[in-house]
Amino acid sequence: MRPDTSGVQRPGGRRKVTTAAELEQVAFDLFDEQGFERTTVADIAAAAGIARRTFFHYFPSKNDIPWGDFEAGLERMRAEFRALPEDVPLMEAVRHCLVEFNRVPDYQVPAHRRRMRLIMGVPALQAHSTLRFESWREVVAECVGHRLAQSSTALIPQTIAHAALGVALAAYQHWLDHPGSEIADLLDTAMRELARAHTDQ
């Protein structure tokens, strides 16, 4: 469920931004300074040195900013799952893809923590986040269904997808509450336990 965080580092100064990643950085700075709900699209555009209408060339809405290029991340997760050998056990494949999808380079960890605090902690983002979580869950269900030769809407693919999302949310909350922890390690541990429970059935 990790939003795409590639390229979010931006040099100092307030020159006119030219990329979505730079616009994200400007927005995050404003969110820190005055809060998410009090920050408007006009505020972000002004700080970025662009016209308000130009903002919408980068993002459909303010609520989309914390998610980065989430759709590209989903495509990479789908490709990662399909590339795994068929003899990799199903739950091992799900664990691998979940961990890799959420793996964050060390230099991006501070920005990713800030991003996830917004996504998981700002009430105004919860409805939008639900839609994003649904998209993520459907990709997992699609991949599981493909492996089982079942529809993505069948019971087992949906059950595994919902369980994986629950693991991800629990791991991220723990990660935010414990700054010294590693999100990839938390996800790996939690998914191994889920896989063990699945195997024991």
N, CA and C atoms as an extended XYZ file, in Angstrom:
603
Properties=species:S:1:pos:R:3:atomname:S:1:resname:S:1:resid:I:1 pbc="F F F"
N         0.802       -1.214        0.000 N   MET     1
C         0.000        0.000        0.000 CA  MET     1
C         0.832        1.259        0.000 C   MET     1
N         2.164        1.045       -0.140 N   ARG     2
C         3.015        2.233       -0.113 CA  ARG     2
C         2.791        3.122       -1.329 C   ARG     2
N         2.522        4.395       -1.086 N   PRO     3
C         2.493        5.320       -2.198 CA  PRO     3
C         3.876        5.447       -2.790 C   PRO     3
N         3.949        5.855       -4.090 N   ASP     4
C         5.236        6.007       -4.743 CA  ASP     4
C         5.976        7.202       -4.158 C   ASP     4
N         7.222        6.970       -3.695 N   THR     5
C         7.999        8.041       -3.075 CA  THR     5
C         9.258        8.371       -3.854 C   THR     5
N         9.392        7.838       -5.057 N   SER     6
C        10.611        8.080       -5.812 CA  SER     6
C        10.729        9.547       -6.184 C   SER     6
N        11.928       10.063       -6.028 N   GLY     7
C        12.211       11.419       -6.479 CA  GLY     7
C        11.607       12.529       -5.661 C   GLY     7
N        11.281       12.301       -4.391 N   VAL     8
C        10.629       13.359       -3.625 CA  VAL     8
C        11.629       14.364       -3.049 C   VAL     8
N        12.923       14.037       -3.102 N   GLN     9
C        13.883       14.968       -2.540 CA  GLN     9
C        13.983       16.200       -3.428 C   GLN     9
N        13.912       17.382       -2.811 N   ARG    10
C        13.939       18.628       -3.568 CA  ARG    10
C        14.958       19.563       -2.952 C   ARG    10
N        15.789       20.190       -3.770 N   PRO    11
C        16.757       21.130       -3.215 CA  PRO    11
C        16.066       22.309       -2.569 C   PRO    11
N        16.795       23.021       -1.716 N   GLY    12
C        16.212       24.158       -1.017 CA  GLY    12
C        15.828       25.276       -1.956 C   GLY    12
N        15.077       26.231       -1.416 N   GLY    13
C        14.639       27.361       -2.235 CA  GLY    13
C        13.222       27.188       -2.706 C   GLY    13
N        12.685       28.241       -3.286 N   ARG    14
C        11.309       28.219       -3.740 CA  ARG    14
C        11.227       28.540       -5.232 C   ARG    14
N        12.156       27.980       -6.011 N   ARG    15
C        12.064       28.191       -7.442 CA  ARG    15
C        10.802       27.530       -7.971 C   ARG    15
N        10.402       27.894       -9.144 N   LYS    16
C         9.213       27.317       -9.756 CA  LYS    16
C         9.409       25.817       -9.952 C   LYS    16
N         8.438       25.037       -9.481 N   VAL    17
C         8.569       23.587       -9.604 CA  VAL    17
C         8.230       23.148      -11.024 C   VAL    17
N         8.821       22.027      -11.420 N   THR    18
C         8.589       21.516      -12.770 CA  THR    18
C         8.223       20.041      -12.788 C   THR    18
N         8.127       19.412      -11.615 N   THR    19
C         7.765       18.001      -11.547 CA  THR    19
C         6.757       17.774      -10.431 C   THR    19
N         6.035       16.657      -10.528 N   ALA    20
C         5.079       16.303       -9.484 CA  ALA    20
C         5.789       16.066       -8.158 C   ALA    20
N         6.983       15.464       -8.202 N   ALA    21
C         7.726       15.195       -6.972 CA  ALA    21
C         8.089       16.490       -6.255 C   ALA    21
N         8.487       17.509       -7.004 N   GLU    22
C         8.811       18.797       -6.393 CA  GLU    22
C         7.565       19.453       -5.811 C   GLU    22
N         6.458       19.317       -6.510 N   LEU    23
C         5.207       19.894       -6.012 CA  LEU    23
C         4.781       19.201       -4.722 C   LEU    23
N         4.975       17.884       -4.647 N   GLU    24
C         4.693       17.155       -3.414 CA  GLU    24
C         5.487       17.738       -2.251 C   GLU    24
N         6.776       17.975       -2.488 N   GLN    25
C         7.635       18.473       -1.416 CA  GLN    25
C         7.158       19.827       -0.906 C   GLN    25
N         6.781       20.703       -1.828 N   VAL    26
C         6.248       22.012       -1.445 CA  VAL    26
C         4.981       21.832       -0.613 C   VAL    26
N         4.104       20.945       -1.073 N   ALA    27
C         2.845       20.705       -0.362 CA  ALA    27
C         3.093       20.144        1.032 C   ALA    27
N         3.996       19.159        1.143 N   PHE    28
C         4.289       18.575        2.451 CA  PHE    28
C         4.824       19.618        3.423 C   PHE    28
N         5.665       20.522        2.923 N   ASP    29
C         6.188       21.586        3.784 CA  ASP    29
C         5.046       22.455        4.317 C   ASP    29
N         4.097       22.771        3.447 N   LEU    30
C         2.951       23.577        3.874 CA  LEU    30
C         2.063       22.807        4.843 C   LEU    30
N         1.875       21.521        4.593 N   PHE    31
C         1.066       20.707        5.504 CA  PHE    31
C         1.695       20.709        6.896 C   PHE    31
N         3.024       20.630        6.950 N   ASP    32
C         3.718       20.668        8.240 CA  ASP    32
C         3.539       22.019        8.928 C   ASP    32
N         3.592       23.085        8.147 N   GLU    33
C         3.544       24.434        8.700 CA  GLU    33
C         2.154       24.846        9.166 C   GLU    33
N         1.130       24.509        8.382 N   GLN    34
C        -0.202       25.029        8.700 CA  GLN    34
C        -1.301       23.979        8.754 C   GLN    34
N        -0.937       22.704        8.605 N   GLY    35
C        -1.924       21.643        8.676 CA  GLY    35
C        -2.504       21.311        7.315 C   GLY    35
N        -2.906       20.062        7.145 N   PHE    36
C        -3.436       19.619        5.857 CA  PHE    36
C        -4.734       20.335        5.508 C   PHE    36
N        -5.663       20.364        6.449 N   GLU    37
C        -6.987       20.902        6.154 CA  GLU    37
C        -6.953       22.407        5.886 C   GLU    37
N        -6.040       23.128        6.523 N   ARG    38
C        -5.973       24.581        6.345 CA  ARG    38
C        -5.205       24.976        5.085 C   ARG    38
N        -4.484       24.047        4.511 N   THR    39
C        -3.712       24.343        3.303 CA  THR    39
C        -4.590       24.160        2.073 C   THR    39
N        -4.650       25.159        1.223 N   THR    40
C        -5.470       25.088        0.017 CA  THR    40
C        -4.608       24.819       -1.205 C   THR    40
N        -5.269       24.435       -2.286 N   VAL    41
C        -4.568       24.257       -3.558 CA  VAL    41
C        -3.910       25.565       -3.975 C   VAL    41
N        -4.606       26.676       -3.743 N   ALA    42
C        -4.041       27.983       -4.080 CA  ALA    42
C        -2.761       28.257       -3.290 C   ALA    42
N        -2.739       27.859       -2.009 N   ASP    43
C        -1.537       28.022       -1.190 CA  ASP    43
C        -0.368       27.240       -1.786 C   ASP    43
N        -0.655       26.001       -2.164 N   ILE    44
C         0.391       25.130       -2.708 CA  ILE    44
C         0.920       25.686       -4.023 C   ILE    44
N         0.006       26.099       -4.885 N   ALA    45
C         0.409       26.644       -6.185 CA  ALA    45
C         1.271       27.891       -6.009 C   ALA    45
N         0.864       28.762       -5.092 N   ALA    46
C         1.623       29.996       -4.868 CA  ALA    46
C         3.024       29.691       -4.355 C   ALA    46
N         3.118       28.766       -3.406 N   ALA    47
C         4.427       28.408       -2.853 CA  ALA    47
C         5.308       27.719       -3.890 C   ALA    47
N         4.659       27.031       -4.833 N   ALA    48
C         5.400       26.319       -5.875 CA  ALA    48
C         5.760       27.211       -7.054 C   ALA    48
N         5.203       28.421       -7.077 N   GLY    49
C         5.493       29.335       -8.169 CA  GLY    49
C         4.784       28.989       -9.459 C   GLY    49
N         3.607       28.362       -9.334 N   ILE    50
C         2.835       27.990      -10.520 CA  ILE    50
C         1.412       28.516      -10.389 C   ILE    50
N         0.692       28.538      -11.496 N   ALA    51
C        -0.707       28.945      -11.466 CA  ALA    51
C        -1.548       27.839      -10.834 C   ALA    51
N        -2.659       28.237      -10.220 N   ARG    52
C        -3.535       27.248       -9.591 CA  ARG    52
C        -3.971       26.192      -10.590 C   ARG    52
N        -4.303       26.598      -11.811 N   ARG    53
C        -4.755       25.624      -12.808 CA  ARG    53
C        -3.643       24.642      -13.183 C   ARG    53
N        -2.381       25.102      -13.077 N   THR    54
C        -1.260       24.219      -13.392 CA  THR    54
C        -1.140       23.096      -12.369 C   THR    54
N        -1.542       23.377      -11.127 N   PHE    55
C        -1.523       22.337      -10.091 CA  PHE    55
C        -2.245       21.088      -10.573 C   PHE    55
N        -3.380       21.281      -11.248 N   PHE    56
C        -4.211       20.156      -11.653 CA  PHE    56
C        -3.636       19.390      -12.840 C   PHE    56
N        -2.569       19.886      -13.423 N   HIS    57
C        -1.852       19.101      -14.424 CA  HIS    57
C        -1.052       17.990      -13.746 C   HIS    57
N        -0.764       18.201      -12.461 N   TYR    58
C         0.035       17.243      -11.699 CA  TYR    58
C        -0.818       16.313      -10.837 C   TYR    58
N        -1.848       16.854      -10.208 N   PHE    59
C        -2.688       16.078       -9.298 CA  PHE    59
C        -4.154       16.442       -9.498 C   PHE    59
N        -5.052       15.438       -9.448 N   PRO    60
C        -6.481       15.730       -9.585 CA  PRO    60
C        -7.029       16.557       -8.426 C   PRO    60
N        -6.439       16.393       -7.236 N   SER    61
C        -6.929       17.110       -6.058 CA  SER    61
C        -5.835       17.164       -5.001 C   SER    61
N        -6.061       17.958       -3.975 N   LYS    62
C        -5.116       18.015       -2.855 CA  LYS    62
C        -4.996       16.656       -2.182 C   LYS    62
N        -6.106       15.925       -2.098 N   ASN    63
C        -6.105       14.634       -1.428 CA  ASN    63
C        -5.223       13.600       -2.114 C   ASN    63
N        -4.915       13.823       -3.395 N   ASP    64
C        -4.087       12.869       -4.128 CA  ASP    64
C        -2.597       13.056       -3.863 C   ASP    64
N        -2.212       14.202       -3.325 N   ILE    65
C        -0.786       14.495       -3.158 CA  ILE    65
C        -0.063       13.464       -2.288 C   ILE    65
N        -0.588       13.105       -1.111 N   PRO    66
C         0.158       12.161       -0.278 CA  PRO    66
C         0.387       10.797       -0.925 C   PRO    66
N        -0.406       10.459       -1.932 N   TRP    67
C        -0.304        9.135       -2.536 CA  TRP    67
C         0.718        9.051       -3.657 C   TRP    67
N         1.249       10.190       -4.100 N   GLY    68
C         2.244       10.148       -5.160 CA  GLY    68
C         1.699        9.462       -6.404 C   GLY    68
N         2.579        8.756       -7.112 N   ASP    69
C         2.166        8.030       -8.320 CA  ASP    69
C         1.774        6.614       -7.922 C   ASP    69
N         0.676        6.514       -7.203 N   PHE    70
C         0.247        5.236       -6.630 CA  PHE    70
C        -0.083        4.213       -7.703 C   PHE    70
N        -0.688        4.650       -8.801 N   GLU    71
C        -1.069        3.717       -9.857 CA  GLU    71
C         0.158        3.040      -10.457 C   GLU    71
N         1.239        3.784      -10.612 N   ALA    72
C         2.473        3.186      -11.129 CA  ALA    72
C         2.986        2.121      -10.165 C   ALA    72
N         2.856        2.385       -8.869 N   GLY    73
C         3.256        1.404       -7.875 CA  GLY    73
C         2.434        0.136       -7.965 C   GLY    73
N         1.142        0.276       -8.206 N   LEU    74
C         0.278       -0.895       -8.359 CA  LEU    74
C         0.679       -1.718       -9.572 C   LEU    74
N         1.035       -1.055      -10.651 N   GLU    75
C         1.466       -1.772      -11.851 CA  GLU    75
C         2.752       -2.540      -11.588 C   GLU    75
N         3.652       -1.957      -10.838 N   ARG    76
C         4.895       -2.655      -10.506 CA  ARG    76
C         4.620       -3.865       -9.623 C   ARG    76
N         3.683       -3.734       -8.683 N   MET    77
C         3.339       -4.866       -7.831 CA  MET    77
C         2.711       -5.985       -8.649 C   MET    77
N         1.849       -5.632       -9.571 N   ARG    78
C         1.227       -6.626      -10.439 CA  ARG    78
C         2.291       -7.365      -11.254 C   ARG    78
N         3.218       -6.616      -11.811 N   ALA    79
C         4.281       -7.223      -12.617 CA  ALA    79
C         5.185       -8.105      -11.755 C   ALA    79
N         5.463       -7.660      -10.529 N   GLU    80
C         6.304       -8.434       -9.609 CA  GLU    80
C         5.664       -9.779       -9.309 C   GLU    80
N         4.369       -9.782       -9.075 N   PHE    81
C         3.659      -11.019       -8.760 CA  PHE    81
C         3.662      -11.959       -9.956 C   PHE    81
N         3.351      -11.435      -11.123 N   ARG    82
C         3.282      -12.269      -12.325 CA  ARG    82
C         4.654      -12.835      -12.694 C   ARG    82
N         5.723      -12.151      -12.309 N   ALA    83
C         7.072      -12.602      -12.668 CA  ALA    83
C         7.573      -13.735      -11.771 C   ALA    83
N         6.923      -13.963      -10.638 N   LEU    84
C         7.358      -15.028       -9.738 CA  LEU    84
C         7.063      -16.395      -10.348 C   LEU    84
N         7.956      -17.367      -10.155 N   PRO    85
C         7.706      -18.721      -10.660 CA  PRO    85
C         6.425      -19.301      -10.072 C   PRO    85
N         5.755      -20.112      -10.841 N   GLU    86
C         4.488      -20.693      -10.392 CA  GLU    86
C         4.658      -21.622       -9.196 C   GLU    86
N         5.889      -22.132       -8.998 N   ASP    87
C         6.081      -23.055       -7.881 CA  ASP    87
C         6.319      -22.342       -6.546 C   ASP    87
N         6.368      -21.015       -6.568 N   VAL    88
C         6.441      -20.272       -5.304 CA  VAL    88
C         5.077      -20.369       -4.627 C   VAL    88
N         5.013      -20.850       -3.384 N   PRO    89
C         3.723      -20.974       -2.701 CA  PRO    89
C         2.955      -19.652       -2.706 C   PRO    89
N         1.652      -19.763       -2.774 N   LEU    90
C         0.810      -18.579       -2.915 CA  LEU    90
C         1.074      -17.524       -1.844 C   LEU    90
N         1.027      -17.916       -0.585 N   MET    91
C         1.185      -16.925        0.475 CA  MET    91
C         2.608      -16.368        0.532 C   MET    91
N         3.576      -17.169        0.101 N   GLU    92
C         4.941      -16.661       -0.003 CA  GLU    92
C         5.020      -15.598       -1.093 C   GLU    92
N         4.299      -15.825       -2.187 N   ALA    93
C         4.272      -14.845       -3.275 CA  ALA    93
C         3.615      -13.543       -2.818 C   ALA    93
N         2.523      -13.666       -2.084 N   VAL    94
C         1.844      -12.471       -1.572 CA  VAL    94
C         2.761      -11.721       -0.604 C   VAL    94
N         3.419      -12.464        0.289 N   ARG    95
C         4.352      -11.834        1.237 CA  ARG    95
C         5.463      -11.091        0.500 C   ARG    95
N         6.066      -11.760       -0.469 N   HIS    96
C         7.163      -11.149       -1.224 CA  HIS    96
C         6.719       -9.843       -1.879 C   HIS    96
N         5.575       -9.875       -2.536 N   CYS    97
C         5.112       -8.686       -3.254 CA  CYS    97
C         4.729       -7.559       -2.302 C   CYS    97
N         4.126       -7.911       -1.180 N   LEU    98
C         3.756       -6.890       -0.197 CA  LEU    98
C         5.002       -6.206        0.371 C   LEU    98
N         6.005       -7.004        0.699 N   VAL    99
C         7.237       -6.443        1.258 CA  VAL    99
C         7.949       -5.577        0.232 C   VAL    99
N         8.068       -6.066       -0.997 N   GLU   100
C         8.786       -5.305       -2.020 CA  GLU   100
C         8.038       -4.028       -2.398 C   GLU   100
N         6.725       -4.093       -2.438 N   PHE   101
C         5.927       -2.909       -2.762 CA  PHE   101
C         6.167       -1.793       -1.746 C   PHE   101
N         6.400       -2.185       -0.518 N   ASN   102
C         6.537       -1.206        0.562 CA  ASN   102
C         7.979       -0.965        1.003 C   ASN   102
N         8.924       -1.529        0.282 N   ARG   103
C        10.328       -1.317        0.640 CA  ARG   103
C        10.719        0.126        0.311 C   ARG   103
N        11.361        0.786        1.263 N   VAL   104
C        11.707        2.202        1.116 CA  VAL   104
C        13.215        2.381        1.282 C   VAL   104
N        13.891        3.015        0.322 N   PRO   105
C        15.322        3.304        0.492 CA  PRO   105
C        15.537        4.164        1.734 C   PRO   105
N        16.681        3.989        2.374 N   ASP   106
C        16.955        4.705        3.624 CA  ASP   106
C        16.770        6.212        3.491 C   ASP   106
N        17.213        6.772        2.376 N   TYR   107
C        17.152        8.231        2.239 CA  TYR   107
C        15.722        8.742        2.083 C   TYR   107
N        14.785        7.838        1.775 N   GLN   108
C        13.396        8.254        1.613 CA  GLN   108
C        12.549        8.020        2.864 C   GLN   108
N        13.123        7.380        3.881 N   VAL   109
C        12.336        7.026        5.066 CA  VAL   109
C        11.704        8.243        5.745 C   VAL   109
N        12.430        9.337        5.995 N   PRO   110
C        11.784       10.486        6.645 CA  PRO   110
C        10.587       11.018        5.856 C   PRO   110
N        10.738       11.130        4.536 N   ALA   111
C         9.632       11.620        3.712 CA  ALA   111
C         8.473       10.634        3.718 C   ALA   111
N         8.796        9.340        3.732 N   HIS   112
C         7.737        8.328        3.724 CA  HIS   112
C         6.973        8.324        5.039 C   HIS   112
N         7.662        8.549        6.153 N   ARG   113
C         6.974        8.639        7.444 CA  ARG   113
C         6.013        9.829        7.444 C   ARG   113
N         6.472       10.933        6.933 N   ARG   114
C         5.619       12.122        6.875 CA  ARG   114
C         4.395       11.840        6.010 C   ARG   114
N         4.619       11.161        4.901 N   ARG   115
C         3.533       10.817        3.979 CA  ARG   115
C         2.510        9.904        4.650 C   ARG   115
N         3.005        8.864        5.313 N   MET   116
C         2.098        7.897        5.912 CA  MET   116
C         1.375        8.463        7.131 C   MET   116
N         1.990        9.397        7.836 N   ARG   117
C         1.274       10.053        8.939 CA  ARG   117
C         0.064       10.814        8.411 C   ARG   117
N         0.224       11.430        7.261 N   LEU   118
C        -0.911       12.122        6.642 CA  LEU   118
C        -1.995       11.126        6.260 C   LEU   118
N        -1.599       10.090        5.524 N   ILE   119
C        -2.566        9.128        5.001 CA  ILE   119
C        -3.344        8.451        6.125 C   ILE   119
N        -2.655        8.090        7.201 N   MET   120
C        -3.290        7.322        8.258 CA  MET   120
C        -3.808        8.170        9.407 C   MET   120
N        -3.422        9.449        9.442 N   GLY   121
C        -3.802       10.244       10.590 CA  GLY   121
C        -4.686       11.444       10.355 C   GLY   121
N        -4.874       11.844        9.094 N   VAL   122
C        -5.680       13.035        8.806 CA  VAL   122
C        -7.119       12.613        8.494 C   VAL   122
N        -8.082       12.989        9.324 N   PRO   123
C        -9.473       12.576        9.099 CA  PRO   123
C        -9.998       12.932        7.712 C   PRO   123
N        -9.602       14.089        7.201 N   ALA   124
C       -10.108       14.528        5.899 CA  ALA   124
C        -9.659       13.626        4.762 C   ALA   124
N        -8.634       12.812        4.993 N   LEU   125
C        -8.112       11.930        3.946 CA  LEU   125
C        -8.689       10.522        4.006 C   LEU   125
N        -9.451       10.218        5.032 N   GLN   126
C        -9.863        8.831        5.234 CA  GLN   126
C       -10.744        8.284        4.111 C   GLN   126
N       -11.687        9.068        3.640 N   ALA   127
C       -12.557        8.595        2.558 CA  ALA   127
C       -11.749        8.353        1.289 C   ALA   127
N       -10.842        9.271        0.988 N   HIS   128
C        -9.999        9.113       -0.193 CA  HIS   128
C        -9.076        7.911       -0.033 C   HIS   128
N        -8.546        7.720        1.160 N   SER   129
C        -7.659        6.591        1.414 CA  SER   129
C        -8.386        5.270        1.229 C   SER   129
N        -9.648        5.235        1.604 N   THR   130
C       -10.434        4.017        1.427 CA  THR   130
C       -10.478        3.607       -0.039 C   THR   130
N       -10.618        4.572       -0.929 N   LEU   131
C       -10.632        4.278       -2.362 CA  LEU   131
C        -9.285        3.743       -2.819 C   LEU   131
N        -8.203        4.318       -2.330 N   ARG   132
C        -6.863        3.854       -2.692 CA  ARG   132
C        -6.612        2.452       -2.157 C   ARG   132
N        -7.025        2.204       -0.920 N   PHE   133
C        -6.862        0.873       -0.345 CA  PHE   133
C        -7.643       -0.160       -1.153 C   PHE   133
N        -8.805        0.228       -1.622 N   GLU   134
C        -9.604       -0.686       -2.431 CA  GLU   134
C        -8.877       -1.039       -3.727 C   GLU   134
N        -8.253       -0.053       -4.357 N   SER   135
C        -7.499       -0.312       -5.586 CA  SER   135
C        -6.349       -1.274       -5.318 C   SER   135
N        -5.655       -1.065       -4.215 N   TRP   136
C        -4.544       -1.938       -3.845 CA  TRP   136
C        -5.038       -3.362       -3.596 C   TRP   136
N        -6.130       -3.454       -2.861 N   ARG   137
C        -6.702       -4.757       -2.524 CA  ARG   137
C        -7.134       -5.507       -3.774 C   ARG   137
N        -7.682       -4.788       -4.744 N   GLU   138
C        -8.146       -5.439       -5.965 CA  GLU   138
C        -6.991       -5.986       -6.793 C   GLU   138
N        -5.843       -5.316       -6.762 N   VAL   139
C        -4.675       -5.853       -7.472 CA  VAL   139
C        -4.223       -7.156       -6.815 C   VAL   139
N        -4.195       -7.182       -5.489 N   VAL   140
C        -3.825       -8.410       -4.784 CA  VAL   140
C        -4.816       -9.521       -5.108 C   VAL   140
N        -6.103       -9.212       -5.073 N   ALA   141
C        -7.126      -10.217       -5.377 CA  ALA   141
C        -6.992      -10.721       -6.811 C   ALA   141
N        -6.680       -9.821       -7.714 N   GLU   142
C        -6.486      -10.207       -9.115 CA  GLU   142
C        -5.316      -11.179       -9.254 C   GLU   142
N        -4.208      -10.870       -8.581 N   CYS   143
C        -3.027      -11.729       -8.666 CA  CYS   143
C        -3.277      -13.092       -8.023 C   CYS   143
N        -3.934      -13.090       -6.873 N   VAL   144
C        -4.260      -14.350       -6.206 CA  VAL   144
C        -5.232      -15.159       -7.056 C   VAL   144
N        -6.235      -14.496       -7.600 N   GLY   145
C        -7.193      -15.185       -8.451 CA  GLY   145
C        -6.535      -15.803       -9.668 C   GLY   145
N        -5.588      -15.088      -10.256 N   HIS   146
C        -4.857      -15.621      -11.412 CA  HIS   146
C        -4.120      -16.896      -11.035 C   HIS   146
N        -3.468      -16.885       -9.876 N   ARG   147
C        -2.715      -18.059       -9.427 CA  ARG   147
C        -3.641      -19.244       -9.144 C   ARG   147
N        -4.831      -18.960       -8.616 N   LEU   148
C        -5.775      -20.026       -8.256 CA  LEU   148
C        -6.744      -20.372       -9.376 C   LEU   148
N        -6.619      -19.668      -10.506 N   ALA   149
C        -7.549      -19.851      -11.618 CA  ALA   149
C        -8.982      -19.567      -11.166 C   ALA   149
N        -9.125      -18.500      -10.389 N   GLN   150
C       -10.431      -18.064       -9.909 CA  GLN   150
C       -10.631      -16.594      -10.255 C   GLN   150
N       -11.876      -16.174      -10.215 N   SER   151
C       -12.165      -14.757      -10.395 CA  SER   151
C       -11.582      -13.959       -9.234 C   SER   151
N       -11.184      -12.733       -9.514 N   SER   152
C       -10.669      -11.886       -8.434 CA  SER   152
C       -11.744      -11.576       -7.400 C   SER   152
N       -13.004      -11.767       -7.776 N   THR   153
C       -14.107      -11.495       -6.852 CA  THR   153
C       -14.521      -12.727       -6.054 C   THR   153
N       -13.867      -13.861       -6.305 N   ALA   154
C       -14.184      -15.083       -5.565 CA  ALA   154
C       -13.764      -14.935       -4.100 C   ALA   154
N       -14.283      -15.807       -3.265 N   LEU   155
C       -14.089      -15.680       -1.820 CA  LEU   155
C       -12.620      -15.698       -1.399 C   LEU   155
N       -11.864      -16.679       -1.864 N   ILE   156
C       -10.485      -16.818       -1.391 CA  ILE   156
C        -9.597      -15.656       -1.834 C   ILE   156
N        -9.610      -15.257       -3.109 N   PRO   157
C        -8.816      -14.084       -3.484 CA  PRO   157
C        -9.185      -12.830       -2.687 C   PRO   157
N       -10.471      -12.623       -2.465 N   GLN   158
C       -10.891      -11.452       -1.702 CA  GLN   158
C       -10.477      -11.555       -0.233 C   GLN   158
N       -10.572      -12.759        0.320 N   THR   159
C       -10.185      -12.956        1.720 CA  THR   159
C        -8.700      -12.683        1.922 C   THR   159
N        -7.872      -13.222        1.031 N   ILE   160
C        -6.426      -13.016        1.142 CA  ILE   160
C        -6.078      -11.547        0.941 C   ILE   160
N        -6.739      -10.897       -0.001 N   ALA   161
C        -6.470       -9.477       -0.258 CA  ALA   161
C        -6.843       -8.618        0.946 C   ALA   161
N        -7.998       -8.892        1.546 N   HIS   162
C        -8.402       -8.139        2.736 CA  HIS   162
C        -7.432       -8.392        3.897 C   HIS   162
N        -7.013       -9.653        4.051 N   ALA   163
C        -6.082       -9.981        5.129 CA  ALA   163
C        -4.744       -9.276        4.926 C   ALA   163
N        -4.259       -9.251        3.686 N   ALA   164
C        -2.982       -8.592        3.387 CA  ALA   164
C        -3.061       -7.095        3.671 C   ALA   164
N        -4.189       -6.486        3.338 N   LEU   165
C        -4.356       -5.063        3.634 CA  LEU   165
C        -4.360       -4.827        5.139 C   LEU   165
N        -5.032       -5.712        5.874 N   GLY   166
C        -5.040       -5.587        7.330 CA  GLY   166
C        -3.640       -5.676        7.910 C   GLY   166
N        -2.848       -6.601        7.385 N   VAL   167
C        -1.458       -6.732        7.824 CA  VAL   167
C        -0.690       -5.449        7.540 C   VAL   167
N        -0.865       -4.913        6.334 N   ALA   168
C        -0.148       -3.699        5.944 CA  ALA   168
C        -0.510       -2.522        6.848 C   ALA   168
N        -1.789       -2.349        7.116 N   LEU   169
C        -2.219       -1.235        7.963 CA  LEU   169
C        -1.695       -1.383        9.389 C   LEU   169
N        -1.744       -2.609        9.922 N   ALA   170
C        -1.235       -2.840       11.276 CA  ALA   170
C         0.270       -2.591       11.338 C   ALA   170
N         0.985       -3.054       10.314 N   ALA   171
C         2.438       -2.869       10.283 CA  ALA   171
C         2.800       -1.397       10.175 C   ALA   171
N         2.069       -0.666        9.354 N   TYR   172
C         2.361        0.760        9.207 CA  TYR   172
C         2.054        1.536       10.483 C   TYR   172
N         0.982        1.174       11.171 N   GLN   173
C         0.679        1.866       12.417 CA  GLN   173
C         1.774        1.611       13.452 C   GLN   173
N         2.247        0.366       13.504 N   HIS   174
C         3.341        0.036       14.425 CA  HIS   174
C         4.601        0.803       14.042 C   HIS   174
N         4.867        0.886       12.758 N   TRP   175
C         6.050        1.594       12.252 CA  TRP   175
C         6.013        3.072       12.626 C   TRP   175
N         4.838        3.683       12.492 N   LEU   176
C         4.703        5.093       12.852 CA  LEU   176
C         4.845        5.305       14.354 C   LEU   176
N         4.377        4.337       15.123 N   ASP   177
C         4.442        4.457       16.582 CA  ASP   177
C         5.829        4.129       17.144 C   ASP   177
N         6.651        3.432       16.347 N   HIS   178
C         7.979        3.008       16.804 CA  HIS   178
C         9.021        3.434       15.770 C   HIS   178
N         9.536        4.652       15.889 N   PRO   179
C        10.426        5.229       14.877 CA  PRO   179
C        11.666        4.403       14.554 C   PRO   179
N        12.121        3.559       15.469 N   GLY   180
C        13.315        2.763       15.198 CA  GLY   180
C        13.059        1.510       14.392 C   GLY   180
N        11.808        1.216       14.098 N   SER   181
C        11.472       -0.015       13.384 CA  SER   181
C        11.637        0.150       11.877 C   SER   181
N        11.676       -1.000       11.177 N   GLU   182
C        11.806       -1.021        9.721 CA  GLU   182
C        10.513       -1.571        9.131 C   GLU   182
N         9.898       -0.830        8.233 N   ILE   183
C         8.602       -1.253        7.704 CA  ILE   183
C         8.699       -2.571        6.949 C   ILE   183
N         9.765       -2.778        6.183 N   ALA   184
C         9.897       -4.029        5.435 CA  ALA   184
C         9.989       -5.219        6.386 C   ALA   184
N        10.726       -5.061        7.497 N   ASP   185
C        10.853       -6.145        8.469 CA  ASP   185
C         9.519       -6.435        9.148 C   ASP   185
N         8.788       -5.395        9.490 N   LEU   186
C         7.483       -5.584       10.130 CA  LEU   186
C         6.522       -6.314        9.209 C   LEU   186
N         6.490       -5.908        7.956 N   LEU   187
C         5.607       -6.555        6.991 CA  LEU   187
C         6.015       -8.002        6.765 C   LEU   187
N         7.311       -8.240        6.675 N   ASP   188
C         7.804       -9.599        6.461 CA  ASP   188
C         7.392      -10.508        7.613 C   ASP   188
N         7.601      -10.036        8.840 N   THR   189
C         7.246      -10.829       10.017 CA  THR   189
C         5.748      -11.101       10.078 C   THR   189
N         4.958      -10.072        9.879 N   ALA   190
C         3.502      -10.228        9.969 CA  ALA   190
C         2.969      -11.143        8.874 C   ALA   190
N         3.500      -10.998        7.659 N   MET   191
C         3.021      -11.839        6.559 CA  MET   191
C         3.459      -13.287        6.731 C   MET   191
N         4.622      -13.522        7.317 N   ARG   192
C         5.039      -14.902        7.585 CA  ARG   192
C         4.097      -15.563        8.586 C   ARG   192
N         3.669      -14.808        9.578 N   GLU   193
C         2.716      -15.355       10.543 CA  GLU   193
C         1.377      -15.640        9.883 C   GLU   193
N         0.947      -14.751        9.006 N   LEU   194
C        -0.307      -14.971        8.288 CA  LEU   194
C        -0.196      -16.197        7.398 C   LEU   194
N         0.941      -16.345        6.715 N   ALA   195
C         1.148      -17.503        5.847 CA  ALA   195
C         1.170      -18.789        6.662 C   ALA   195
N         1.789      -18.735        7.855 N   ARG   196
C         1.841      -19.913        8.711 CA  ARG   196
C         0.435      -20.303        9.153 C   ARG   196
N        -0.374      -19.328        9.493 N   ALA   197
C        -1.758      -19.610        9.888 CA  ALA   197
C        -2.531      -20.207        8.726 C   ALA   197
N        -2.283      -19.693        7.514 N   HIS   198
C        -2.951      -20.212        6.319 CA  HIS   198
C        -2.546      -21.658        6.072 C   HIS   198
N        -1.259      -21.978        6.265 N   THR   199
C        -0.749      -23.329        6.030 CA  THR   199
C        -1.282      -24.310        7.058 C   THR   199
N        -1.477      -23.828        8.286 N   ASP   200
C        -1.928      -24.700        9.371 CA  ASP   200
C        -3.389      -25.089        9.254 C   ASP   200
N        -4.135      -24.394        8.380 N   GLN   201
C        -5.559      -24.691        8.283 CA  GLN   201
C        -5.792      -26.055        7.634 C   GLN   201
